[in-house]
Amino acid sequence: MRLDALKIFARVAEQGSFTHAAESLGMPKATVSTAVRDLEAELGAQLLQRTTRRVSLTYDGQAFLDRTRDLLSDVDDLSAMFETDPGDLTGRVRVDMTVNMAAHVVIPRLPEFLTRHPQIEVELSSTDRFVDVVREGFDCVVRVGALPDSGLVARRLGVLEMANVASPAYLAAHGTPQMLEDLRDHRIVHYSLHLGAKPFGFEYPKGDGWAEIPMAGALTVNNTQSYTAAVLAGLGIIQAPRLGVGPHLKSGALKEILTDFPAEPLPVAILYPQRRHLPRRVRAFIDWLAEILAPHLTR
């Protein structure tokens, strides 16, 4: 069983497409298709379910993919066993994080990491949804918010402080709230990953916990880019991490309000799959992420 065939199969499974896998690997589609077909023939099992629209894993294919990833990870570690120079680390790191974190922190600093490790390639996904780390083939993800019981290893980094903000135009039109009672005359931009769900209100500290004031709002969005665009457009108040709104506060495009009533800080963690050996390139990337995120977090 050839290692290159296993790598091709894993990429097709991750991409859900022979065409996309071939493009990412720099191979002809026919070569990728033949490699997977030959692998299935050798194993005597169908690994992928093919339709005109997409490619999906069979039950056997999912089980085989899990073992394949472990094997490929072990091979990478074995080949790097005697490497001492950080520049010798090779391979691909596939990571997911929020849009704001990618845009404001990670991508601007990424040249430093790639200079330190010139033979590593990074695939960076930025989305507000929770990706399936194992099924979608991610080496690690940065999660903001409460962590579900996922069976993943979690490295907790700290918390993101929150700010209540609005645009100068909105405040000029509706006034600047000085107390929580003033919010009855204001509107909020609602944020929900699942449109149609009951929207959250204005969150504030109360005693040893947090409480919520229901608020009206004309707009509900499901991603952070639209959330920021909405507050800049004067559509209402938002409660967001300082990491995302900080540049707008500094420029004057947004104003902070009700500073004594911030929402609950959001925990930040790096998650990665349970594996016997974490590849050195992934470990190096996780350590670097923790290093560059530290100045933006509180413990």
Helices and strands as residue ranges (DSSP letters): H 3-15, H 18-25, H 29-43, E 48-50, E 55-57, H 59-79, G 86-88, E 91-97, H 99-101, I 102-106, H 107-116, E 120-126, E 140-144, E 153-160, E 162-166, H 168-174, G 180-185, E 190-191, E 202-206, E 209-213, E 220-221, H 224-232, E 238-241, H 242-251, E 255-256, E 266-272, H 280-293, G 294-296
